[in-house]
């Protein structure tokens, strides 16, 4: 299997996983674990987009993950494992932006994280 087919397959798998997440949460059936998994999947998708050179969707991908993180923050304790892990995933997404030299989006995303209280000192 060549590299492009492998990348397309990976991208397709992430999209299917996100579709399953949306189906699971459609009826407002949410759990902290599902919200964390949404953040994690979105950040993997973001990294994959950068690897494929299609960063045009990076901002919307990050925004979806940020919204899941905000919901998680609203329903969990500040020291919950899911929230801490979700914030770490969001920070990894910002790191991916910087590695891809998407500095404007990285700075904007970092400011958004701080403004909604989803920030961990590194």
DSSP file (Angstrom, degrees, kcal/mol; ACC not computed):
  #  RESIDUE AA STRUCTURE BP1 BP2  ACC     N-H-->O    O-->H-N    N-H-->O    O-->H-N    TCO  KAPPA ALPHA  PHI   PSI    X-CA   Y-CA   Z-CA
    1    1 A X              0   0    0      0, 0.0     2,-0.0     0, 0.0     0, 0.0   0.000 360.0 360.0 360.0 128.2    0.0    0.0    0.0
    2    2 A X     >  -     0   0    0      1,-0.1     4,-2.1     4,-0.0     5,-0.2  -0.272 360.0-103.4 -77.9 169.6    1.5    3.3   -1.0
    3    3 A X  H  > S+     0   0    0      1,-0.2     4,-2.5     2,-0.2     5,-0.2   0.865 118.4  52.2 -61.2 -40.1    1.8    6.3    1.4
    4    4 A X  H  > S+     0   0    0      2,-0.2     4,-2.7     1,-0.2    -1,-0.2   0.912 109.7  48.5 -66.6 -42.1   -1.1    8.2   -0.1
    5    5 A X  H  > S+     0   0    0      2,-0.2     4,-2.4     1,-0.2    -1,-0.2   0.902 111.8  50.5 -63.7 -39.5   -3.5    5.3    0.2
    6    6 A X  H  X S+     0   0    0     -4,-2.1     4,-2.4     2,-0.2    -2,-0.2   0.917 111.7  47.7 -63.4 -43.6   -2.4    4.8    3.8
    7    7 A X  H  X S+     0   0    0     -4,-2.5     4,-2.6     2,-0.2    -2,-0.2   0.910 112.0  49.4 -64.1 -42.6   -3.0    8.5    4.5
    8    8 A X  H  X S+     0   0    0     -4,-2.7     4,-2.4     1,-0.2    -2,-0.2   0.903 111.2  50.0 -62.6 -40.7   -6.4    8.4    2.8
    9    9 A X  H  X S+     0   0    0     -4,-2.4     4,-2.2     2,-0.2    -2,-0.2   0.909 111.2  48.7 -64.2 -43.0   -7.3    5.3    4.8
   10   10 A X  H  X S+     0   0    0     -4,-2.4     4,-2.2     2,-0.2    -2,-0.2   0.929 111.7  48.9 -63.0 -45.4   -6.3    6.9    8.1
   11   11 A X  H  X S+     0   0    0     -4,-2.6     4,-2.2     1,-0.2    -2,-0.2   0.908 110.7  51.2 -60.9 -42.7   -8.2   10.1    7.3
   12   12 A X  H  X S+     0   0    0     -4,-2.4     4,-2.3     1,-0.2    -1,-0.2   0.894 108.1  52.5 -62.1 -40.7  -11.3    8.0    6.5
   13   13 A X  H  X S+     0   0    0     -4,-2.2     4,-2.4     2,-0.2    -1,-0.2   0.911 109.3  48.6 -63.6 -42.5  -11.0    6.1    9.8
   14   14 A X  H  X S+     0   0    0     -4,-2.2     4,-2.3     1,-0.2    -1,-0.2   0.907 111.0  50.6 -64.7 -40.6  -10.9    9.3   11.8
   15   15 A X  H  X S+     0   0    0     -4,-2.2     4,-2.1     1,-0.2    -1,-0.2   0.902 110.8  48.9 -64.2 -39.6  -13.9   10.7   10.0
   16   16 A X  H  X S+     0   0    0     -4,-2.3     4,-2.3     2,-0.2    -2,-0.2   0.900 110.0  51.6 -65.9 -40.2  -15.8    7.5   10.6
   17   17 A X  H  X S+     0   0    0     -4,-2.4     4,-1.9     1,-0.2    -2,-0.2   0.903 110.8  48.3 -63.3 -40.2  -14.9    7.6   14.3
   18   18 A X  H  X S+     0   0    0     -4,-2.3     4,-2.6     2,-0.2    -1,-0.2   0.880 108.9  53.7 -67.0 -37.2  -16.1   11.2   14.5
   19   19 A X  H  X S+     0   0    0     -4,-2.1     4,-2.1     1,-0.2    -2,-0.2   0.909 108.4  49.6 -63.1 -40.6  -19.4   10.2   12.7
   20   20 A X  H  X S+     0   0    0     -4,-2.3     4,-2.3     2,-0.2    -1,-0.2   0.887 109.4  52.4 -65.0 -37.8  -19.9    7.5   15.4
   21   21 A X  H  X S+     0   0    0     -4,-1.9     4,-1.8     2,-0.2    -2,-0.2   0.945 108.7  49.8 -60.9 -47.7  -19.3   10.0   18.1
   22   22 A X  H  X S+     0   0    0     -4,-2.6     4,-0.8     1,-0.2    -2,-0.2   0.888 110.9  49.4 -60.6 -39.3  -21.9   12.4   16.6
   23   23 A X  H >< S+     0   0    0     -4,-2.1     3,-0.5     1,-0.2     4,-0.4   0.905 110.1  51.3 -64.8 -40.7  -24.4    9.5   16.4
   24   24 A X  H 3< S+     0   0    0     -4,-2.3     5,-0.2     1,-0.2    -1,-0.2   0.809 118.3  37.2 -66.7 -29.7  -23.7    8.6   20.0
   25   25 A X  H >< S+     0   0    0     -4,-1.8     3,-1.7    -5,-0.2    -1,-0.2   0.430  86.4 100.3-103.6   0.3  -24.2   12.2   21.2
   26   26 A X  T << S+     0   0    0     -4,-0.8    -1,-0.2    -3,-0.5    -2,-0.1   0.873  83.7  48.8 -55.2 -42.3  -27.1   13.1   18.9
   27   27 A X  T 3  S-     0   0    0     -4,-0.4    -1,-0.3    -3,-0.2     3,-0.1  -0.014 127.6 -95.5 -89.7  31.6  -29.8   12.6   21.6
   28   28 A X  S <  S+     0   0    0     -3,-1.7     2,-1.2     1,-0.2    -2,-0.2   0.743  79.2 146.7  61.6  23.7  -27.8   14.6   24.1
   29   29 A X        +     0   0    0     -5,-0.2     2,-0.4     2,-0.0    -1,-0.2  -0.771  22.7 156.3 -90.4  95.7  -26.4   11.4   25.5
   30   30 A X        -     0   0    0     -2,-1.2     2,-0.3    -3,-0.1     3,-0.0  -0.906  22.6-177.1-123.3 149.7  -23.0   12.7   26.5
   31   31 A X     >  -     0   0    0     -2,-0.4     4,-2.4     1,-0.1     5,-0.2  -0.959  40.7-111.8-136.5 157.4  -20.5   11.5   29.0
   32   32 A X  H  > S+     0   0    0     -2,-0.3     4,-2.5     1,-0.2     5,-0.2   0.882 119.0  54.5 -55.4 -37.7  -17.2   13.0   30.1
   33   33 A X  H  > S+     0   0    0      1,-0.2     4,-2.5     2,-0.2    -1,-0.2   0.920 108.4  47.5 -64.8 -43.1  -15.4   10.0   28.4
   34   34 A X  H  > S+     0   0    0      2,-0.2     4,-2.1     1,-0.2    -1,-0.2   0.896 111.3  51.3 -64.3 -39.4  -17.2   10.6   25.1
   35   35 A X  H  X S+     0   0    0     -4,-2.4     4,-2.1     2,-0.2    -2,-0.2   0.920 110.6  48.4 -63.8 -42.8  -16.3   14.3   25.2
   36   36 A X  H  X S+     0   0    0     -4,-2.5     4,-2.8     1,-0.2    -2,-0.2   0.934 110.1  52.0 -61.4 -44.5  -12.7   13.5   25.9
   37   37 A X  H  X S+     0   0    0     -4,-2.5     4,-2.8     1,-0.2    -1,-0.2   0.853 106.4  54.3 -62.2 -34.3  -12.7   11.0   23.0
   38   38 A X  H  X S+     0   0    0     -4,-2.1     4,-2.6     2,-0.2    -1,-0.2   0.942 109.6  46.7 -62.6 -47.1  -14.1   13.7   20.7
   39   39 A X  H  X S+     0   0    0     -4,-2.1     4,-2.4     1,-0.2    -2,-0.2   0.944 113.9  48.8 -59.0 -47.4  -11.2   16.0   21.6
   40   40 A X  H  X S+     0   0    0     -4,-2.8     4,-2.0     1,-0.2    -2,-0.2   0.925 112.7  46.6 -60.2 -47.0   -8.7   13.2   21.1
   41   41 A X  H  X S+     0   0    0     -4,-2.8     4,-2.5     1,-0.2    -1,-0.2   0.912 111.9  50.8 -63.0 -43.0  -10.1   12.2   17.7
   42   42 A X  H  X S+     0   0    0     -4,-2.6     4,-2.5     1,-0.2    -1,-0.2   0.898 110.1  49.7 -62.9 -39.3  -10.3   15.8   16.5
   43   43 A X  H  X S+     0   0    0     -4,-2.4     4,-2.2     2,-0.2    -1,-0.2   0.858 110.5  49.8 -71.3 -33.4   -6.7   16.4   17.5
   44   44 A X  H  X S+     0   0    0     -4,-2.0     4,-2.3     2,-0.2    -2,-0.2   0.911 111.6  49.5 -65.8 -41.7   -5.5   13.2   15.7
   45   45 A X  H  X S+     0   0    0     -4,-2.5     4,-2.5     2,-0.2    -2,-0.2   0.904 109.1  52.6 -62.2 -41.7   -7.5   14.4   12.7
   46   46 A X  H  X S+     0   0    0     -4,-2.5     4,-2.1     2,-0.2    -2,-0.2   0.936 110.3  47.3 -59.3 -48.0   -5.8   17.8   12.9
   47   47 A X  H  X S+     0   0    0     -4,-2.2     4,-2.3     1,-0.2    -1,-0.2   0.896 111.1  51.8 -62.4 -39.6   -2.4   16.3   13.0
   48   48 A X  H  X S+     0   0    0     -4,-2.3     4,-2.1     2,-0.2    -1,-0.2   0.904 106.9  53.1 -64.1 -41.2   -3.3   14.1   10.0
   49   49 A X  H  X>S+     0   0    0     -4,-2.5     5,-3.1     1,-0.2     4,-0.6   0.910 109.8  48.3 -60.7 -41.7   -4.4   17.1    8.0
   50   50 A X  H ><5S+     0   0    0     -4,-2.1     3,-0.9     3,-0.2    -1,-0.2   0.911 109.8  52.2 -65.0 -40.8   -1.1   18.8    8.7
   51   51 A X  H 3<5S+     0   0    0     -4,-2.3    -1,-0.2     1,-0.3    -2,-0.2   0.868 112.1  46.2 -61.4 -35.8    0.8   15.6    7.6
   52   52 A X  H 3<5S-     0   0    0     -4,-2.1    -1,-0.3    -5,-0.2    -2,-0.2   0.528 116.0-116.5 -84.2  -6.1   -1.2   15.5    4.4
   53   53 A X  T <<5S+     0   0    0     -3,-0.9    -3,-0.2    -4,-0.6     2,-0.1   0.767  80.5 121.0  77.9  25.3   -0.7   19.3    3.8
   54   54 A X    > < +     0   0    0     -5,-3.1     3,-1.2    -6,-0.2    -4,-0.2  -0.424  18.7 147.5-117.4  56.7   -4.3   20.1    4.0
   55   55 A X  G >   +     0   0    0      1,-0.3     3,-1.7    -5,-0.2     4,-0.4   0.456  44.2  98.4 -73.8   2.1   -4.3   22.6    6.9
   56   56 A X  G 3  S+     0   0    0      1,-0.3    -1,-0.3     2,-0.1     4,-0.2   0.729  87.4  44.8 -61.8 -20.4   -7.2   24.5    5.5
   57   57 A X  G <> S+     0   0    0     -3,-1.2     4,-2.3     1,-0.1    -1,-0.3   0.399  84.1 100.5-100.6   1.9   -9.5   22.7    7.8
   58   58 A X  H <> S+     0   0    0     -3,-1.7     4,-2.7     1,-0.2     5,-0.2   0.880  79.1  51.6 -58.2 -42.9   -7.3   23.0   10.9
   59   59 A X  H  > S+     0   0    0     -4,-0.4     4,-2.3     1,-0.2    -1,-0.2   0.921 112.2  44.5 -64.6 -44.0   -9.2   25.9   12.4
   60   60 A X  H  > S+     0   0    0     -4,-0.2     4,-2.0     2,-0.2    -1,-0.2   0.875 113.2  51.7 -69.8 -35.3  -12.6   24.3   12.2
   61   61 A X  H  X S+     0   0    0     -4,-2.3     4,-1.9     2,-0.2    -2,-0.2   0.944 112.0  46.3 -62.8 -47.4  -11.2   21.0   13.5
   62   62 A X  H  X S+     0   0    0     -4,-2.7     4,-2.7    -5,-0.2    -2,-0.2   0.897 109.7  55.0 -63.1 -39.4   -9.7   22.7   16.5
   63   63 A X  H  X S+     0   0    0     -4,-2.3     4,-2.3    -5,-0.2    -1,-0.2   0.902 106.5  50.3 -61.7 -41.9  -12.9   24.7   17.1
   64   64 A X  H  X S+     0   0    0     -4,-2.0     4,-1.8     2,-0.2    -1,-0.2   0.908 112.6  47.1 -62.5 -41.4  -14.9   21.5   17.3
   65   65 A X  H  X S+     0   0    0     -4,-1.9     4,-2.3     1,-0.2    -2,-0.2   0.896 110.3  53.0 -66.5 -39.9  -12.4   20.0   19.8
   66   66 A X  H  X S+     0   0    0     -4,-2.7     4,-2.4     2,-0.2    -2,-0.2   0.901 106.9  52.1 -62.4 -41.6  -12.4   23.2   21.8
   67   67 A X  H  X S+     0   0    0     -4,-2.3     4,-2.2     2,-0.2    -1,-0.2   0.899 109.6  49.2 -62.5 -40.6  -16.3   23.1   22.1
   68   68 A X  H  X S+     0   0    0     -4,-1.8     4,-2.2     1,-0.2    -1,-0.2   0.895 110.9  51.1 -64.9 -38.9  -16.1   19.5   23.4
   69   69 A X  H  X S+     0   0    0     -4,-2.3     4,-2.4     2,-0.2    -2,-0.2   0.884 108.7  50.9 -64.5 -39.1  -13.5   20.6   25.9
   70   70 A X  H  X S+     0   0    0     -4,-2.4     4,-1.8     2,-0.2    -2,-0.2   0.905 110.1  49.2 -65.6 -41.4  -15.7   23.5   27.1
   71   71 A X  H  X S+     0   0    0     -4,-2.2     4,-1.2     1,-0.2    -2,-0.2   0.924 111.3  50.5 -62.0 -43.2  -18.6   21.1   27.6
   72   72 A X  H >X S+     0   0    0     -4,-2.2     4,-1.2     1,-0.2     3,-0.5   0.903 108.1  52.1 -61.1 -42.8  -16.3   18.8   29.5
   73   73 A X  H 3< S+     0   0    0     -4,-2.4    -1,-0.2     1,-0.2     3,-0.2   0.861 108.0  53.3 -61.7 -35.4  -15.2   21.6   31.7
   74   74 A X  H 3< S+     0   0    0     -4,-1.8    -1,-0.2     1,-0.2    -2,-0.2   0.758 116.6  36.0 -72.3 -25.0  -18.8   22.5   32.5
   75   75 A X  H << S+     0   0    0     -4,-1.2     2,-0.3    -3,-0.5    -1,-0.2   0.453 110.5  60.1-112.0  -0.8  -19.7   19.0   33.6
   76   76 A X  S  < S-     0   0    0     -4,-1.2     2,-0.2    -3,-0.2     0, 0.0  -0.780  86.1 -93.8-123.6 167.9  -16.6   17.7   35.4
   77   77 A X    >   -     0   0    0     -2,-0.3     3,-2.1     1,-0.1     6,-0.2  -0.496  41.7-112.7 -73.3 149.6  -14.5   18.6   38.4
   78   78 A X  T 3  S+     0   0    0      1,-0.3    -1,-0.1    -2,-0.2    -5,-0.0   0.797 116.8  47.2 -56.6 -29.2  -11.5   20.8   37.5
   79   79 A X  T 3  S+     0   0    0      4,-0.1    -1,-0.3     5,-0.0    -2,-0.0   0.241  81.5 134.3 -98.8  16.0   -9.1   18.0   38.4
   80   80 A X    <>  -     0   0    0     -3,-2.1     4,-2.4     1,-0.1     5,-0.2  -0.329  60.9-128.9 -65.5 146.5  -10.9   15.2   36.5
   81   81 A X  H  > S+     0   0    0      1,-0.2     4,-2.7     2,-0.2     5,-0.2   0.883 107.4  54.0 -62.9 -39.9   -8.7   12.9   34.4
   82   82 A X  H  > S+     0   0    0      2,-0.2     4,-2.4     1,-0.2    -1,-0.2   0.925 110.9  45.2 -62.5 -44.1  -10.9   13.5   31.3
   83   83 A X  H  > S+     0   0    0     -6,-0.2     4,-2.5     2,-0.2     5,-0.2   0.938 114.1  48.2 -66.0 -46.5  -10.6   17.3   31.5
   84   84 A X  H  X S+     0   0    0     -4,-2.4     4,-2.1     1,-0.2    -2,-0.2   0.924 114.4  46.7 -59.6 -44.6   -6.9   17.2   32.1
   85   85 A X  H  X S+     0   0    0     -4,-2.7     4,-2.2     2,-0.2    -1,-0.2   0.880 110.5  52.7 -66.1 -38.1   -6.3   14.8   29.3
   86   86 A X  H  X S+     0   0    0     -4,-2.4     4,-2.4    -5,-0.2    -2,-0.2   0.921 109.0  49.3 -63.6 -43.2   -8.5   16.8   26.9
   87   87 A X  H  X S+     0   0    0     -4,-2.5     4,-2.4     1,-0.2    -2,-0.2   0.917 109.6  52.0 -62.5 -42.0   -6.5   20.0   27.7
   88   88 A X  H  X S+     0   0    0     -4,-2.1     4,-2.0     1,-0.2    -1,-0.2   0.897 109.2  50.4 -60.5 -40.0   -3.3   18.1   27.0
   89   89 A X  H  X S+     0   0    0     -4,-2.2     4,-2.0     2,-0.2    -2,-0.2   0.918 109.6  50.2 -63.7 -43.1   -4.7   16.9   23.7
   90   90 A X  H  X S+     0   0    0     -4,-2.4     4,-1.8     1,-0.2    -2,-0.2   0.897 109.8  50.9 -62.1 -40.1   -5.7   20.5   22.8
   91   91 A X  H  X S+     0   0    0     -4,-2.4     4,-2.2     1,-0.2    -1,-0.2   0.873 107.4  53.3 -65.4 -36.9   -2.2   21.7   23.7
   92   92 A X  H  X S+     0   0    0     -4,-2.0     4,-2.3     2,-0.2    -1,-0.2   0.873 105.9  54.6 -64.2 -36.2   -0.7   18.9   21.4
   93   93 A X  H  X S+     0   0    0     -4,-2.0     4,-1.9     2,-0.2    -2,-0.2   0.909 107.7  48.6 -62.4 -41.3   -2.9   20.3   18.6
   94   94 A X  H  X S+     0   0    0     -4,-1.8     4,-2.1     2,-0.2    -2,-0.2   0.894 109.2  53.2 -65.5 -39.3   -1.4   23.7   19.1
   95   95 A X  H  X S+     0   0    0     -4,-2.2     4,-2.6     1,-0.2    -2,-0.2   0.906 106.7  52.8 -60.1 -41.0    2.1   22.2   19.1
   96   96 A X  H  X S+     0   0    0     -4,-2.3     4,-2.1     1,-0.2    -1,-0.2   0.887 106.9  52.9 -62.2 -38.6    1.1   20.5   15.7
   97   97 A X  H  <>S+     0   0    0     -4,-1.9     5,-3.3     2,-0.2    -1,-0.2   0.923 110.7  46.8 -61.3 -44.0    0.2   23.9   14.4
   98   98 A X  H ><5S+     0   0    0     -4,-2.1     3,-1.6     3,-0.2    -2,-0.2   0.912 110.4  51.7 -65.9 -42.1    3.5   25.4   15.4
   99   99 A X  H 3<5S+     0   0    0     -4,-2.6    -1,-0.2     1,-0.3    -2,-0.2   0.880 110.0  50.0 -60.9 -37.2    5.4   22.4   13.9
  100  100 A X  T 3<5S-     0   0    0     -4,-2.1    -1,-0.3    -5,-0.2    -2,-0.2   0.387 118.2-116.7 -81.5   4.3    3.5   23.0   10.7
  101  101 A X  T < 5S+     0   0    0     -3,-1.6     2,-0.9     1,-0.2    -3,-0.2   0.802  71.9 139.1  63.3  31.6    4.4   26.7   10.9
  102  102 A X     >< +     0   0    0     -5,-3.3     4,-2.1     1,-0.2    -1,-0.2  -0.551  19.3 156.7 -98.3  63.9    0.8   27.7   11.2
  103  103 A X  H  >  +     0   0    0     -2,-0.9     4,-2.7     1,-0.2     5,-0.2   0.828  61.9  56.0 -68.6 -36.1    1.8   30.3   13.8
  104  104 A X  H  > S+     0   0    0     -3,-0.2     4,-2.3     1,-0.2    -1,-0.2   0.939 112.4  43.0 -61.6 -45.8   -1.2   32.6   13.5
  105  105 A X  H  > S+     0   0    0      2,-0.2     4,-2.9     1,-0.2     5,-0.2   0.886 112.7  53.8 -67.5 -37.7   -3.6   29.8   14.2
  106  106 A X  H  X S+     0   0    0     -4,-2.1     4,-2.4     2,-0.2    -2,-0.2   0.935 111.8  44.2 -61.6 -46.0   -1.4   28.5   17.0
  107  107 A X  H  X S+     0   0    0     -4,-2.7     4,-2.2     2,-0.2    -2,-0.2   0.907 115.2  48.1 -65.8 -41.7   -1.4   31.8   18.7
  108  108 A X  H  X S+     0   0    0     -4,-2.3     4,-2.2    -5,-0.2    -2,-0.2   0.921 113.1  48.1 -63.6 -44.1   -5.1   32.4   18.2
  109  109 A X  H  X S+     0   0    0     -4,-2.9     4,-2.5     2,-0.2    -2,-0.2   0.887 110.4  51.3 -65.5 -39.8   -5.9   28.9   19.5
  110  110 A X  H  X S+     0   0    0     -4,-2.4     4,-2.3    -5,-0.2    -1,-0.2   0.919 110.0  49.5 -62.8 -43.5   -3.7   29.3   22.5
  111  111 A X  H  X S+     0   0    0     -4,-2.2     4,-2.5     1,-0.2    -2,-0.2   0.898 110.4  51.4 -62.5 -40.1   -5.5   32.6   23.3
  112  112 A X  H  X S+     0   0    0     -4,-2.2     4,-1.6     2,-0.2     6,-0.2   0.918 108.5  50.9 -62.8 -43.7   -8.9   30.9   22.9
  113  113 A X  H  <>S+     0   0    0     -4,-2.5     5,-2.8     1,-0.2     4,-0.3   0.933 113.1  45.5 -58.8 -46.3   -7.8   28.1   25.3
  114  114 A X  H ><5S+     0   0    0     -4,-2.3     3,-1.2     1,-0.2    -1,-0.2   0.898 109.3  55.4 -64.9 -40.3   -6.7   30.6   27.9
  115  115 A X  H 3<5S+     0   0    0     -4,-2.5    -1,-0.2     1,-0.3    -2,-0.2   0.789 111.7  42.8 -67.8 -26.5   -9.9   32.8   27.5
  116  116 A X  T 3<5S-     0   0    0     -4,-1.6    -1,-0.3    -3,-0.3    -2,-0.2   0.336 117.9-109.0-100.6   7.3  -12.2   29.8   28.2
  117  117 A X  T < 5S+     0   0    0     -3,-1.2     2,-0.6    -4,-0.3    -3,-0.2   0.750  79.4 128.1  77.1  24.1  -10.1   28.5   31.1
  118  118 A X      < +     0   0    0     -5,-2.8     2,-0.4    -6,-0.2    -1,-0.1  -0.561  38.7 119.8-108.6  66.6   -8.8   25.4   29.4
  119  119 A X        -     0   0    0     -2,-0.6     2,-0.4    -5,-0.2   -31,-0.1  -0.991  40.7-168.7-136.2 137.0   -5.1   25.9   30.0
  120  120 A X        -     0   0    0     -2,-0.4     2,-0.2   -33,-0.1    -2,-0.0  -0.989  30.6-118.7-120.2 132.7   -2.4   23.9   31.8
  121  121 A X              0   0    0     -2,-0.4    -2,-0.0     1,-0.1     0, 0.0  -0.476 360.0 360.0 -65.5 138.2    1.0   25.4   32.6
  122  122 A X              0   0    0     -2,-0.2    -1,-0.1     0, 0.0     0, 0.0   0.426 360.0 360.0-102.8 360.0    3.7   23.4   30.9
